[in-house]
Amino acid sequence: MRLAILGATGGIGRLLLSHALDQGHNVTAYARAPQKIGISAPRLQVIGGDLYDAEQMAQAIHGSDAVLSAFGPTTLRRTHLRRDFGRTLVRAMHLSGVSRFIHVSSAFCFRQGGLLYSVMTNTLFRNVTDDHCDADNEMAQSDLDWTILRPPRLLDKPASGNLRVVAGGLPKSAYTISRADVANFMLKEAVAPRYVHQFVGLSN
């Protein structure tokens, strides 16, 4: 497949990049700091650009079979960075003629994780939750083939293969998941779509 990866220098993005190449896909990595990609391969094209510029992004993803989005700022302050990125991505998809994308959001947007989730989404992670949910609403367009993943706390651990998946909600006791398991799920979903137009809860 021809895959475009957004956020290729982040934790999930780096795994997407290496795993996609290992699986034989042709990959375009679109990044704000392309020098941070750090690898080269015959089937890899690295393009530098602004993740908030729809025209630049559209040129980068044009011709792709699917776009894999692992972009996500880490700030806890009140911001619209995720929402604005969502708007940019949707416009870029329309401009490029690409319809399929898979994006990583947050489990907080389900609002059904019990007392612990309720406390976190109303205190420390309130701004993060609001921005993620606003971005999800921007991206869930009926004329695009989207899948939005909502994993809990991400860990830098090897893929476990022990992945619980629920469409439209959280798995029971969903507290953590490895970034490697998220990346593997994204690639599997790109190759064989099962959750189009679905918000998907993931957990180890």
N, C-alpha and C positions, 0 to 999 in steps of 0.2 A: 504493500500500500504506500501511498504518498501521504505522509503525516506532517503536519505543521505543529510545532511545540512553542507555546508561549510561556514565559517564565522558566526558560531552560537552564538558568543559572541557579535556581533555588533547589531546595532539598528534594522535592518530588520531581522537578524538572530535569535535574541531572540524571536521576534514575530512569525517567522516561526516555531520555536521549540515548543512554547506553543500552537499555533493554530493547528499544526499537531498532537500533542498528544491529544488535545481536540477533534479532529475529528476522533480519533481512529487509526491513522497510527502508524506503527512501525518505529522508527526514530534512525538513527545513526548520532551523532553530531561529526564532525571531526574538531578539533580546536588546535591552537598552545598553548593555555592556558586552558586546560580542566577544571581546578579548577574554572574558571570564569563562567562555565555553571550555577552553583548554584541551580540546581534542579535535582531530581531523580524521575524516574517513571519506572514501570515494562516494558514498551515498549520503553524505551530509553536506548541506548548504547552510552556512551561517550568515544571517542578515541582521545588521544593526538598525535599530529604529526606535521610534517613540511609541510606547504602548498606549498612548492616548491620542494617536494620530490615525484615524480610520483609513485614510488613503494609503499611508505607508504600510499599515498592517494588511490591507486588502491586496496590495502588490505582493507582499511576502507570502500570503497564504493561498494566492491564486493557483488553481490546479490541484489543490490538495483534496484527498478523499475525506479527510477528517482533521479537525483542529483539536489539539489537546491543550487545555489551559490549566496551568499550575501557578498562575500569577496570584500573588497575595501579599500586600504590604503587612509588616509586622507591628505597626504602631497601634497602641491602645487608645490614643486620643480620638476625639470626635473628628471624623473625616468622611469625605465622599469619594475617596480614591477607588474603592472597589466598585461602587455604583457607576462612577464615570468610566471605569474600565469596561464594565458590562455594556454600557451604551456604545462605547467605541467598538467593542467586539461585534455587537449586533450589526452596526453600520458596516463594518469591514466585511462581515459575512455576506451581507446584501450586495455590497459593491463587487465582491470577488466572485459571486455566484456559488460559493461553497455553502452547503446547508448543514453539514454534520459537525457538531462540536460536543466535547465532554469537558466539564469544568469542575474544579474542586472548590467547594464552598465550606460550610461549617455545620456540624450537628446542632449547634445552638439554634438554628433557624427552624427546627422542628418544634421547639417549645413543648416537648413532651418527655423530657428526660428525668423527671422527678425533681425532688427538692434541691439536690446539688446543682442541677442545670438551672433551675429557677433562680437560685441565689447568684450564680455566676453571671447569668444573662441580665440580671438587674443591678449588678454592682460592677465588678472589675471589667467584665467583658460586654458591658451594655453597648458601648460605642461600636465595638467590633461586630457584635450581633446585628445591630441596626444596619450597618453598612453592608454586611454580607447579605442580609435579607433584601435590602434594596437592590443590590446587584443581581440577585437571583430573579427578582421580579422583572428587572430590565431584560434579562437574557432569556426568560421563558416565553419566547415568541412562537406563536402557532405556525408560522411559515418557516421555521428552522427546526432541524432535527437535533434537539438538545437532550443531553443527559447531564444533570447536575448532582454531583456527589456531595454528601454531607457527612464527612467523617468526624469522629471525636478527636481527642488530643493525639497529635502525630508524634511518633517516636522514631528515632534513628536506630532501628533494629533490622536484622535480616528478614526477608519475607518468611512468614510462618506457614502460609498455605491454609491456615485456619481462619477463613474469612466468612463472616456472617453478613448477609445482604438482605435488606428489606426495602421494597419499593414503597415510597410514601411515608416512611416512618423510621424509627430507630430500632435496631435489634435490642433485645433485653440486656440490661446492664452494659450498655455501650459506653465505655470509658476511654479506651485507647486503641490505636491501630498503628502499624508500622507504615512509614512512607513507602517502603518497598511493596507492601501489599496493595496500597492505593495505586501505585504506578502500574503494577501488574494487572489490576482490575481495569484500569483505563485502557490499556492496550488490548486486553481481551474484548472489552466492550466496543472498541473501535473496529476490530476485525469482525466480530459477530455481534451486532447490536441486539440487545434484549430489553433495554430500558429507555427507549426513545420517549421523550416527553414525560420523563419521570424524575422526581427528586428521590435520590437513593441514599439510604442510611447504610453505612459500613462500620464494621467493628471486628476486632480479633476476638 
